[in-house]
């Protein structure tokens, strides 16, 4: 980045932070641009990252995270653990109704948790909640959750998809169509979903929290690329775009009407393969890729050297950040020798190239690097809205992948790396890692959990079900009329707290 561009970007970012100090303005429509991969608006079935931005407007969680990953009340106004951490009592907000007029109460919470953990059900959160033994509606506004063992991650899970409360009456009415007819208690309701184009939300006039929302409406507009989104923002058609890399941010910062705010830590990016099928089940192939992928070059080109190359899934600064990981520094000659010695020359790897800007660039750069090792990489373009579902289904076996952090390590490490983890689409299976994960899940001693997560992450780095790339440098772009924005560590914008003044 040139000195002039850097100065422009820095000044714009500073202005963006100051804008958040203005007084809230009531009314107006916030127009958001995003590269959509939304498939459902049913939080019980949701798996896509972009879905959470919308779900957090239509639904409320039982618990809410703060910018430092601490937890605060939401639909659960208080909670208390007992019986050595095996029992959790939630006291609920009173007088809250779902959008369809049905009451939010203890029976609704019980239905939501029981539905998600139903062993015969299809919820994406089933494995996450398998520590729960029983859920009882003690009275109208009290829920008692009994666990099979102490389970410290539960509260953090209730601040994410597993805690988004769905109307049981709506679920009964719409059945499998609930994903197109979402009904929650949140500050906005679904007005219209034009698939492939936009999602329109309207203010919930009966929202239970005083003073919110400030906006009358929020519209999510599908954009093919961030560059197109920036162009639309420059002429006033859009108000907010997230996940801009530094190159996109440089373009956006050239507009005097656009402010920039840097993300908290960025998303974790990696190359993921089907660890249990050929040719990716060959440790020598994985090593060749690890030594042959020039991650510093990738960081330089994709994130303007402002990302952080990482050998694992956890960024610096968290209590579960590992003390030791296996490392694979870029060494093209070593990669070539591994390919030659293992008889892998000419081995074809089909690498998905999702249509989103960053993921596509990663695939293109990875192909250049790995072709130089003697492997042969063929890019397979895929719409971003389809790549994750196809990866889960096993149709895609090699792809760039991205994940956000969770408030507890179990929320991502168990989810991705336990053999029966809810998002284990790599096929990774290590009995020792499974044992350590289960032990860490039930421990109430943070120091003991830290030791276990150190072991888990070291073993994962040696087994390589993913080839870590690192943490992105990403920016949020917004017009100067937008206020109330605070970056969150899970990278999900909380639009419910935002407002928009007159442009």
Secondary structure, 3 states (H helix, E strand, C coil): CCHHHHHHHHHHHHHHHHHCCCCCCCCCEEEEEECCCCCCCCCCCCCCHHHHHHHHHHCCECEEECCCCCEEECCEEEEEEEHHHCEEEEEECCCCECCCCCECCHHHHHHHHHHHHCCCCCCCCCCCCCCEEEEEEEECCEEEEEECCCCCCHHHHCCCHHHECCCHHHHHHHHHHHHHCCCCCCCEEEEEEECCCEEEEEECCCCCCCCCCCCCEEEEEECCCHHHHHHHHHCCCCCEEEEEEHHHHHHHHCCCCEEEEECCCCCEEEEEECCCCCCCCCHHHHHHHHHHCCHHHHHHHHHCCCCEECCCCCCCCCCCCCCCCCCCCCCHHHHHHHHHHCCCCCCEEEEEEECCHHHHHHHHHHHHHHHCCCCEEEEEEECHHHHHHHHHCCCCCEEEEEECCCCCCHHHHHHHHCCCCCCCCCCCCCHHHHHHHHHHHHCCCHHHHHHHHHHHHHHHHHHCCEEEEEECCEEEEEECCEECCCCCCCCCCCHHHCEECCC
